[in-house]
Amino acid sequence: MIRRIAFVTIAAAACSGGDATQRGSDPDGGAAPAIDAATGASDASASDAAAESAADAASRDASIDAAIDAPKSNWVPSIVGVGYGGLRVVSRDNGLTWKNKVELASGGGDDQDLLRGIAYGNGRWVTVGWRVFTSADGAVTWQEQTPAQGCGLMEGVAFGAGHFIGSCGTDAYESTDSVTWTHVATVGDTGGHTYLFFQGGKFYSSGDSMRSYSSPDGHTWTELVGTRAVAFCNGALATRATCPGFWNAGMFLGSEWQSKITRSTDGTHFSIVFDDPGNNAPYTPYAFAMGMSPP
């Protein structure tokens, strides 16, 4: 059963042209609006008020469902990068330009605002770290969620086979809605800083140990003996030694301290395509994901 969030921010007309600085979860810097569940007239009986409140709650959930499940036929393939200071930023042209910037603080460091992983699935974006944020409107606005129970720091996340898998140390957590998470497995000896991606029908994971693992569902994991720090680039499985950053459709993305995203078509020569005035860079050259967002 999907647990409903207590509020939702929906853009009346999704716009890709503006940048926003998040304070809380509103891109204009204010508190996110809450959905008002009215309790009825002041002279209503306690039972009538309770009944009306329940009806309003059901109406609220139906409205949220409608917003999440609304047709997204006009959405376009997009890349979202995440990192220091709670940075989230969107590209709709395969990494050439970046918009819809959201961040929690300027000049972020290795702190609880650092976002380490990003994934898209079931119409939602989710980004993880010490804090977890989701977006149901295509990475335009974001809502903070409660982290998985028993997982203080979720370092990686990927979507495949109908669900999200997140990594917390060497443990794997599963979610279908990016809000409620359940511990389902131990990945293996990844050695910390465990990352995840999904490709070709399987989840893949590695970390500081460089030992690599694969799984068809995130529940059972098999070591890829001889593969050190598994990665994907140039249309095939490879290693991070040969994949210098996130890869998609003939281009690589990179991260340059303290504020830059770089791009390359040959994996060797990179040029700056985004320089954040807030001095926040993506967490690593791999802290990006493909998904969908409004044009």
C-alpha atoms as one frame of an Amber mdcrd trajectory, in Angstrom:
protein
   0.000   0.000   0.000   1.440   3.358  -0.981   1.870   5.781   1.902   0.666
   9.245   0.898   2.797  12.304   1.464   1.257  15.027   3.581   1.610  17.713
   0.957   2.345  18.129  -2.686   3.513  21.024  -4.789   2.278  21.018  -8.361
   3.324  23.599 -10.933   0.295  25.088 -12.678   2.278  25.208 -15.869   5.578
  23.325 -15.790   8.260  25.701 -16.928  11.814  24.770 -17.721  13.244  28.232
 -18.055  13.806  29.367 -14.470  16.170  28.436 -11.692  14.974  28.129  -8.127
  16.690  27.977  -4.755  14.962  25.596  -2.375  14.440  26.546   1.239  12.348
  23.708   2.574  10.647  22.392  -0.573   9.349  25.497  -2.358  11.468  26.653
  -5.341  10.700  30.286  -4.561  12.247  29.995  -1.120   9.101  29.721   1.021
   7.465  26.839   2.809   5.688  24.329   0.643   1.899  24.750   0.708   0.040
  22.110   2.736  -3.212  20.578   1.546  -5.987  21.773   3.915  -8.150  18.977
   5.328 -11.111  20.985   6.713 -12.892  19.720   9.784 -16.370  21.064   9.014
 -18.482  23.853  10.448 -17.766  25.006  13.964 -21.110  23.793  15.261 -20.822
  20.265  13.804 -20.849  17.344  16.162 -17.608  15.468  16.871 -18.754  12.494
  14.810 -19.783  14.681  11.871 -16.427  16.478  11.991 -14.569  13.169  12.012
 -16.600  11.876   9.080 -16.026  15.064   7.100 -12.320  15.011   7.914 -12.073
  11.434   6.632 -13.900  12.410   3.453 -11.572  15.361   2.950  -8.558  13.105
   3.471  -9.856  10.714   0.816 -10.424  13.645  -1.536  -6.898  14.897  -0.873
  -5.372  11.482  -1.678  -7.425  11.290  -4.873  -6.108  14.710  -5.918  -2.524
  13.638  -5.277  -3.078  10.433  -7.268  -4.505  12.417 -10.158  -1.497  14.742
 -10.185   0.993  11.874 -10.105  -0.841   9.760 -12.668  -1.765  12.625 -15.011
  -0.824  12.064 -18.656   2.789  13.012 -19.323   2.693  12.686 -23.090   4.452
  16.014 -23.528   7.350  15.146 -21.196  10.780  14.794 -22.772  13.883  12.709
 -21.977  15.910  14.516 -19.350  19.009  14.161 -17.197  19.106  15.252 -13.557
  22.362  15.815 -11.691  22.632  15.977  -7.885  25.312  16.870  -5.404  26.704
  19.308  -2.890  24.438  21.746  -1.109  21.422  19.655  -2.094  21.965  20.538
  -5.755  19.424  19.286  -8.305  19.597  20.532 -11.881  17.967  19.384 -15.134
  19.094  19.055 -18.761  16.654  18.359 -21.585  19.195  18.362 -24.440  21.568
  15.556 -23.439  23.719  17.671 -21.170  24.243  20.782 -23.302  22.240  23.196
 -21.117  20.961  23.018 -17.523  17.872  24.552 -15.867  15.455  24.188 -12.935
  18.275  24.417 -10.413  17.293  23.730  -6.810  19.668  23.704  -3.852  19.536
  23.779  -0.066  22.639  25.881   0.618  25.486  27.620  -1.174  29.012  26.243
  -1.078  27.963  22.851   0.236  30.437  20.309   1.589  30.491  16.749   2.868
  27.477  17.309   5.085  23.871  16.236   5.476  22.747  18.373   2.526  24.958
  16.405   0.106  22.825  14.346  -2.299  24.641  11.277  -3.609  22.290   9.344
  -5.894  19.397   9.997  -8.283  16.915   7.783 -10.143  13.658   8.008 -12.088
  10.803   5.523 -12.279   7.027   5.182 -12.032   6.691   8.864 -12.937   8.839
  10.035 -10.015  12.350  11.278  -9.439  14.052  10.361  -6.154  17.393  11.613
  -4.849  19.121  10.213  -1.785  21.808  10.894   0.808  21.341  11.686   4.478
  18.135  13.310   3.230  15.638  12.009   0.653  13.676  14.134  -1.826  11.122
  13.128  -4.447   9.495  14.916  -7.367   6.252  13.958  -9.101   6.223  16.877
 -11.548   9.358  16.078 -13.521  12.108  17.498 -11.263  10.574  20.981 -11.158
   9.562  20.942  -7.464  10.650  18.544  -4.720   9.223  17.175  -1.467  11.377
  15.892   1.387  10.591  12.365   2.612  11.442  10.401   5.739  14.595   8.281
   5.179  14.316   4.507   5.253  14.094   3.096   8.765  17.482   1.742   9.802
  19.279   3.574   6.998  20.930   6.807   8.033  22.779   7.414   4.768  21.489
   6.066   1.448  24.376   6.448  -0.998  22.980   4.958  -4.184  19.630   4.443
  -5.875  18.416   2.932  -9.145  15.100   1.999 -10.728  14.350  -1.189 -12.643
  11.950  -4.138 -12.802   9.158  -1.911 -11.500  10.807  -0.745  -8.285  13.589
   1.341  -6.753  16.596  -0.207  -5.029  18.636   1.941  -2.657  21.983   1.152
  -1.035  22.721   1.826   2.613  26.232   0.608   3.356  26.205  -2.906   1.930
  22.452  -3.309   2.448  19.790  -3.047  -0.259  16.411  -1.402   0.357  13.378
  -1.635  -1.942  10.555   0.820  -2.692   7.782   0.992  -5.279   6.815   4.595
  -4.524  10.178   6.146  -3.497   8.626   6.996  -0.115   8.358   3.733   1.851
  11.480   1.524   1.911  12.012  -2.077   3.041  15.309  -3.850   3.675  15.522
  -6.774   1.240  19.127  -7.963   0.953  22.844  -7.528   1.493  24.613  -6.651
  -1.738  28.077  -7.950  -0.860  31.479  -6.620   0.114  31.265  -3.270  -1.679
  33.475  -1.614   0.934  31.324   1.476   1.419  30.235   4.311  -0.878  28.011
   1.733  -2.556  26.558   2.884  -5.868  23.856   1.370  -8.065  22.595   1.446
 -11.628  20.183  -0.605 -13.729  20.990  -1.742 -17.240  19.881  -4.534 -19.541
  17.423  -6.041 -17.072  19.787  -6.114 -14.076  20.874  -3.977 -11.152  24.618
  -3.453 -10.785  26.561  -2.300  -7.738  30.073  -1.637  -6.490  31.921   0.657
  -4.091  35.261   1.366  -2.465  36.328  -2.298  -2.595  35.775  -2.239  -6.390
  34.178  -5.688  -6.119  31.142  -5.702  -8.390  27.769  -7.414  -8.128  24.644
  -7.899 -10.227  21.035  -8.755  -9.440  17.867  -9.319 -11.479  15.631  -7.897
  -8.741  17.749  -6.306  -6.004  17.036  -9.250  -3.690  19.696 -11.758  -4.732
  23.189 -10.620  -5.728  25.986 -12.403  -7.589  29.590 -11.243  -7.656  31.040
 -10.360 -11.054  34.420 -11.962 -10.513  37.187 -10.035 -12.235  35.107  -6.883
 -12.815  36.397  -3.940 -10.772  33.984  -1.055 -10.181  31.374  -1.986 -12.777
  30.045   0.813 -14.986  28.182   1.343 -18.250  29.319   3.436 -21.191  29.543
   3.333 -24.969  26.541   1.025 -24.985  28.163  -1.784 -22.989  29.110  -2.875
 -19.475  32.595  -1.722 -18.566  34.431  -0.390 -15.508  34.844   3.068 -14.031
  38.476   2.927 -15.133  37.273   3.071 -18.745  34.092   5.123 -18.205  35.171
   8.589 -16.997  31.645   9.671 -16.039  27.933   9.244 -16.618  27.300   8.193
 -20.225  24.262   8.622 -22.466  23.801   8.647 -26.226  27.380   9.323 -27.203
  28.385  11.784 -24.514  29.928  11.749 -21.034  29.207  14.079 -18.127  31.662
  15.054 -15.422  31.883  17.036 -12.192  34.522  19.655 -11.486  34.966  21.134
  -8.019  33.520  23.403  -6.784  30.660  24.315  -9.076  30.875  22.818 -12.552
  29.324  20.198 -14.810  31.465  19.187 -17.771  30.611  17.342 -20.985  32.576
  15.317 -23.531  31.811  13.392 -26.702  35.052  11.395 -26.660  35.578  10.757
 -22.926  38.861  12.677 -22.977  38.233  16.321 -23.800  35.662  17.929 -21.484
  34.157  21.409 -21.664  32.202  23.286 -18.986  28.450  23.321 -19.667  27.201
  24.521 -16.270  28.813  26.686 -13.573  26.626  27.008 -10.481  26.580  30.526
  -8.968  25.836  28.817  -5.658  29.171  26.961  -5.799  27.771  23.442  -5.775
  28.942  20.639  -8.066  27.541  17.157  -8.669  28.694  14.635  -6.054  30.732
  12.604  -8.559  30.955  12.365 -12.362  28.354   9.577 -12.056  25.756  11.457
  -9.958  23.294  11.766 -12.842  20.307   9.789 -14.105  18.047   9.650 -17.152
  14.305  10.148 -16.847  11.464  12.365 -18.045  10.421  15.946 -17.327   8.153
  18.613 -18.832   9.670  20.580 -21.739
